[in-house]
């Protein structure tokens, strides 16, 4: 027998390493790092717009600017990638019934793509209109 | 939940809660809560893109008691996840693993997240009152 503790069949049956764990780990950290300044910017701008009860015109004229629109797109890309990676780990850790686990991961991916696309479209639509 | 009845670990219920484990559990819980906040952000942006009459829906919801409660929850979760996330990034490069450092960073993180949440609401609400 070889030195591996696992038969080739077990590997084929997805019981072995998918060799993608480091990739997942890295993207989680890169987005986390980006989100430190980005979320502070988010709180200082978007959060304040919501809490201070700004009008529609005030919001649109702020989001029209090239810097705020670009930062908003970068922020959205980072949070949706970060939450997809994070929630996937939560599902993998706590849901052990195979069909339910895979259904939830598929649902997570679909919802992430939907919400991400909706928000990107909205930012671009507001920018182009103004 | 298991379909093969293999023993699962860790058995959280047999451990006495410690600051370290409780903070770790809340990191996940705050992350899950923030994901619902991201969904709200997407809806908020969509109503803004749809026009002023639709944006009023978002304004109406976010100024309701439920909306304000959710905003309070999301803001605290955001600062908690941010501060504790920085703590995790230090661990990732191998810093602050001693028991003393872990407790110190944990308490510092809790205090700073509470202060930042209070500060953001303080500034936001005074801006609201000054309108």
Interface residues (C-beta under 8 A of the other chain):
Chain A: X29 X32 X33 X35 X36 X39 X40 X43 X46 X47 X48 X50 X51 X52 X53 X56 X59 X60 X63 X76 X79 X80 X83 X86 X87 X90 X94 X95 X96 X97 X98 X100 X111 X115 X116 X118 X119 X121 X122 X123 X125 X126
Chain B: X1 X2 X3 X8 X28 X31 X32 X34 X35 X38 X39 X41 X42 X43 X44 X45 X46 X48 X49 X52 X55 X56 X59 X62 X63 X71 X75 X78 X82 X85 X86 X88 X89 X92 X120 X121 X123 X124 X125 X127 X128 X131
